[in-house]
Amino acid sequence: MTYASGLSFPLALEAVVARGLATRPAERYATAGEFVRRLAHVAAQIADDFLSHETVKTGAGPVLQPPTTRPQR
């Protein structure tokens, strides 16, 4: 879904967050741990989808790169 701000979020992530923020306790996750596990699962799926994208495989386009210098302490 795309929001007025221009940001978009995968529907699976939106569903997990919506359930975590549900008004009725019975509709929320039973524990914070369950919520975190579900978020981690969806995040892993999103990362897999991103990494399997053709742009990442071929290098044909902007791809996030690790920093080339170490941060100063």
C-alpha positions in Angstrom: 0.0 0.0 0.0 1.2 3.5 -0.8 0.5 6.3 1.7 0.1 10.1 1.1 3.7 10.5 2.2 4.8 8.5 -0.9 6.0 5.6 1.3 4.8 2.1 0.6 4.8 -1.0 2.7 4.3 -4.7 1.8 0.8 -5.8 2.7 2.2 -8.7 4.9 4.2 -6.2 7.0 1.1 -3.9 7.2 -1.0 -6.8 8.4 1.4 -7.8 11.1 1.7 -4.2 12.4 -2.1 -3.7 12.2 -2.7 -6.8 14.3 0.0 -5.7 16.8 -1.8 -2.3 17.2 -5.4 -3.7 17.3 -7.7 -1.9 19.7 -9.2 -5.1 21.1 -6.7 -7.2 23.1 -8.3 -10.4 21.7 -7.3 -9.3 18.2 -3.6 -8.6 19.1 -0.8 -11.1 19.4 -0.8 -13.0 22.7 2.7 -12.0 23.6 5.3 -9.5 22.5 7.5 -12.4 21.6 4.9 -13.7 19.1 4.7 -10.2 17.6 8.4 -10.0 17.2 8.6 -13.5 15.7 6.0 -12.7 13.1 7.7 -9.4 12.3 11.0 -11.2 11.9 9.4 -13.8 9.6 7.9 -11.1 7.4 11.1 -9.1 7.3 13.0 -12.2 6.2 10.5 -12.7 3.4 10.9 -9.1 2.3 14.7 -9.4 2.3 14.5 -12.6 0.3 12.2 -10.9 -2.3 14.5 -7.9 -2.5 17.6 -10.1 -2.9 16.0 -12.2 -5.6 15.1 -9.1 -7.6 16.9 -8.9 -11.0 18.5 -5.5 -10.2 20.4 -7.0 -7.3 21.5 -10.1 -9.3 22.8 -8.2 -12.3 23.9 -5.0 -10.6 21.9 -3.0 -13.2 20.7 -0.2 -11.1 21.1 1.4 -7.6 21.7 -1.2 -5.0 22.5 -0.6 -1.3 26.2 -1.0 -0.7 28.0 -1.4 2.6 30.0 1.7 3.6 33.6 1.8 2.3 35.0 3.5 5.3 34.8 2.6 9.0 32.9 5.1 11.2 35.0 7.3 13.4 34.9 6.6 17.2 
